[in-house]
Amino acid sequence: MKTFGEIIKAKREEQNLPLREISALTSIDQSIISKFEKGERKPSREQVLKFAEIYNLPQNDLIISWQSDKVAYDLMQENDAEEILKVAESKVKYLKTIKK
């Protein structure tokens, strides 16, 4: 399962695009894009949507990858990560019902 950074790097390389060109298309500094690709920095939602547009990727797929990376990196050092995820899933379902 690829991370957000691995996905955008693979697409950039597949399309033979240098970082400077992606930087120009996204208005994001190429050193920051490099950090996104390496997983050293996390993009904003707006930046994720720019990558989806440039690489012609489904927005939802890229958002899911980006959001799941945030959760995974946050929980990977926790001993009870799986249990935390189960409880969080239940809480999301509950919160959606009360927000309607």
Backbone as a ProteinNet text record, in pm:
[ID]
protein_1_A
[PRIMARY]
MKTFGEIIKAKREEQNLPLREISALTSIDQSIISKFEKGERKPSREQVLKFAEIYNLPQNDLIISWQSDKVAYDLMQENDAEEILKVAESKVKYLKTIKK
[TERTIARY]
84.4	0	89.2	73	159	111.1	208.5	176.7	143.4	88	58.7	185.1	295.8	421	468.9	455.8	496	408.2	280.2	188	224.7	245.1	273.1	412.2	506.8	639.5	632.9	561.9	549.4	481.8	376.8	308	398.9	474.8	566.1	671.3	727.5	830	769.9	650	580.7	558.9	532.1	507.1	633.8	748.3	878.3	877.7	823.2	815.3	917.1	1000.3	1094.1	1020.6	1080.6	1020	992.5	1082.4	1064	936.9	900.2	778.1	653.6	656.9	545	534.2	646.8	648.4	579.8	609.6	547.8	397	355.7	213.7	131.4	196.4	124.7	147.7	247.6	290	337.7	397.3	456.1	605.9	687.4	832.9	874.8	971	1011.3	1073.5	1137.6	1193.3	1080.5	968.8	853.8	789.8	779.1	724.7	811.8	942.1	1034.6	1009.6	984.9	955.4	821.8	723.4	596.3	622.6	702	729.9	803	888.1	964.6	889.5	771.7	694.2	747.2	831.4	890.3	803.5	704.8	614.6	478	374	238	175	113.5	48.5	-86.1	-135.8	-271.1	-370.4	-497.7	-602.3	-601.1	-586.1	-581.7	-466.2	-352.1	-236.2	-261.4	-325	-358.7	-447.5	-545.4	-636	-562.9	-461.8	-380.2	-306.7	-251.3	-181.1	-277.6	-396	-496.1	-526.4	-539.6	-569.5	-453.3	-334.7	-216.2	-188.2	-199.9	-168.8	-290.5	-404	-527	-562.4	-558.4	-592.2	-728.2	-805	-932.5	-908.7	-976.1	-958	-982.1	-1089.3	-1124.5	-1013.8	-955.5	-848.4	-728.1	-692.7	-576.1	-605.9	-726.5	-765.2	-760.5	-810.2	-807.5	-663.5	-576.6	-436.5	-373.7	-398.5	-342.9	-394.5	-525.9	-583.5	-537.6	-533.9	-492.6	-345.3	-262.6	-122.3	-116	-195.8	-194.1	-229.8	-332.5	-375.3	-267.5	-216.7	-117.8	9.6	60.6	182.3	158.5	37.9	5.5	-3	-48	-72.1	35.8	129.2	219.6	306	325.5	404.9	319.5	188.7	98.2	84.7	90.9	75.1	-65.2	-164.4	-303.8	-361.5	-280.1	-322.3	-449.1	-456.5	-573.7	-700.1	-689.8	-804.6	-845.2	-748	-775.8	-852.8	-810.9	-879.5	-1023.9	-1045.4	-1181.5	-1270.8	-1219.6	-1297	-1321	-1218.5	-1232.5	-1337	-1339.6	-1439.3	-1580.5	-1597.6	-1728	-1764.5	-1666.9	-1692.2	-1728.8	-1663.7	-1696.6	-1841.8	-1881.5	-2020.5	-2117.1	-2086	-2171	-2179	-2064.8	-2062.7	-2139	-2134.4	-2209.4	-2360.1	-2403.6	-2547.5	-2596.4	-2512.6	-2558.2	-2538.6	-2461.1	-2435	-2538.9	-2629.4	-2729.5	-2832.5
-117.3	0	124	206.8	324.1	441.6	520.4	643.7	752.7	862.3	976.2	1018.2	1031.8	1073.7	978	849.4	749.6	758.5	785.7	797.2	915.2	1032.5	1150.1	1142.3	1081	1064.7	969.3	858	760.3	822.9	902.8	968.4	1069.1	1143.7	1242	1172.1	1064.7	990.6	921.6	867.5	801.5	899.3	1024.3	1126.6	1203	1158.2	1220.8	1371.5	1411.6	1552.9	1585.9	1686.3	1727.6	1803.8	1804.9	1876.1	2022.9	2086.3	2229	2253	2158	2173.3	2157.1	2059.1	2040.1	2162.1	2213.9	2334.3	2450.8	2467.7	2575.9	2553.8	2430	2398.7	2412.3	2388.4	2389.5	2515.6	2593.9	2710.5	2667.1	2548.6	2495.8	2480.7	2529.1	2520.5	2375.6	2355.2	2217.7	2144.4	2215	2147.2	2095.5	2167.3	2121.9	1999.8	2002.9	1886.5	1763.6	1783.3	1673.5	1617	1704.7	1658.8	1584.9	1629.5	1555.9	1414.4	1405.4	1275.4	1181.8	1237.6	1156.6	1131	1192.2	1175.9	1258.4	1357.2	1440.8	1561.1	1586.2	1698.8	1661.4	1714.2	1681.9	1801.1	1776.5	1885.4	1923.4	2037.8	2078.3	2008.9	2013.8	1956.3	2023	2153.9	2227.3	2178.3	2155	2105.4	1964.3	1880.8	1744.4	1751.1	1841	1854.8	1904.3	1988.3	2033	1915	1828.5	1710.5	1618	1600.7	1516.7	1570.6	1702	1764.5	1749.9	1779.9	1774.6	1633.4	1536.3	1397.8	1320.9	1389.4	1327.3	1202.7	1221.1	1114.1	1144.5	1042.3	1067.1	1140.3	1252.6	1332.6	1250.1	1173.6	1095.3	996.8	931.5	834.8	902.7	1020.1	1090.4	1146.7	1194.8	1243.8	1129.1	1012.8	897	859.5	858.7	827	928.6	1055.2	1163.7	1156.8	1142.4	1137	1011.2	897.6	774.3	779.9	849.2	870.2	947.1	1053	1133.6	1048	966.2	880.6	775.7	711.7	605.4	657.6	771.9	827.2	868.6	916.6	958.5	839.4	725.2	608.8	501	508.8	395.3	362.4	454.4	426.6	380.7	382.4	342.7	190.2	136.6	-8.2	-55.4	28.1	-8.9	58.2	73.8	145.9	87.9	-42.8	-106.1	-78.3	-85.8	-58.9	88.6	176.4	319.5	343	276.8	292.1	242	131.9	78.3	177.1	231.2	326.9	454.4	500.5	620.1	600	481.3	452.1	462	407.6	416.1	561.4	637.3	778.1	858	829.4	898.7	870.2	744.3	708	780.2	782.6	850.6	1000.7	1062.6	1207.7	1244.9	1159.8	1186.9	1183.5	1097.6	1090.3	1212.1	1267.6	1383.3	1515.1	1514.7	1636.8	1659.9	1565	1575.8	1677.9
0	0	0	-99.6	-114	-30.8	13.7	84.1	-18.3	31.1	-55.5	-131.5	-59.3	-121.4	-229.5	-203.7	-303.6	-427.7	-407.8	-521.4	-609.8	-547.8	-632.2	-695.9	-627.6	-687.2	-806.8	-789.8	-898.5	-1020.1	-997.2	-1109.1	-1178.3	-1099.5	-1158.4	-1244	-1191.6	-1266.1	-1387.8	-1373.5	-1484.5	-1600.2	-1566.6	-1668.2	-1706.1	-1652.9	-1682	-1656.9	-1543.8	-1509.1	-1400.3	-1421.8	-1316.6	-1205.7	-1088.7	-976.1	-1009.1	-1084.2	-1114.8	-1196.8	-1282.3	-1361.2	-1273.6	-1184.2	-1091.3	-999.8	-960.3	-877.6	-948.4	-1074.3	-1152.4	-1167.5	-1187.2	-1206	-1077.6	-963.9	-836.4	-754.4	-792.2	-712.4	-573.5	-568	-444.6	-469.4	-377.5	-391.4	-413.7	-504.1	-536.8	-418.3	-326.1	-208.2	-118.2	-114.3	-35.8	-101.9	-234.9	-306.3	-281.8	-283.4	-255	-115.3	-18.3	117.4	123.6	45.4	37.4	-12.6	-120.1	-181.3	-85.3	0.4	96.3	225.9	239.9	362.7	478.4	448.8	552.8	587.9	506.1	527.5	471.9	532.1	489.6	418.5	303.4	229.9	290.8	249.8	287.9	195	230.8	146	7.8	5.7	-121.4	-209	-149.4	-224.4	-276.7	-196.8	-240.1	-364.3	-362.6	-476.8	-601.3	-583.8	-697.8	-760.3	-675.3	-727.7	-801.5	-748.1	-814.7	-953.6	-963.4	-1092.4	-1190	-1144.4	-1232.2	-1282.2	-1192.1	-1229.6	-1280	-1290.6	-1338.5	-1255.4	-1123.5	-1030.3	-967.9	-934.1	-866.2	-733.3	-715.9	-594.9	-469	-468.7	-350.3	-313.7	-412.2	-384.8	-320.3	-372.1	-318.8	-179.7	-158.4	-25.5	75.8	37.4	127	162.2	63.5	88.2	183.7	158.3	240	383.9	399.8	533.8	608.8	539.7	606.3	646.8	568.8	608.4	740.1	750.3	872.5	993.9	979.8	1090.5	1120.3	1017.3	1035.7	1102.4	1055.8	1115.6	1260.2	1288.8	1424.5	1519.8	1469.2	1555.7	1552.4	1461.3	1443	1565.5	1655.9	1775.6	1894.2	1876.6	1983.9	1990.1	2109.2	2126.4	2090.6	2115.4	2092.1	1967.7	1865.4	1744.9	1682.8	1673.5	1611.8	1693.3	1823.9	1910.4	1900.3	1894.4	1878.7	1749.2	1641.8	1513.5	1520.5	1587.9	1601.6	1676.5	1785.8	1864.1	1782.8	1712	1629.6	1520.1	1460.8	1358.3	1416.5	1533.8	1600.2	1631.1	1674.8	1706.1	1581.9	1470	1344.9	1307.7	1315.9	1284.7	1377.8	1505.1	1603	1573.1	1552.8	1528	1401.8	1301.4	1178.1	1204.7	1295	1323.4	1400.2	1486.4	1564	1491.6	1384	1305.9	1198	1178.5	1071.1	1099.9
[MASK]
++++++++++++++++++++++++++++++++++++++++++++++++++++++++++++++++++++++++++++++++++++++++++++++++++++

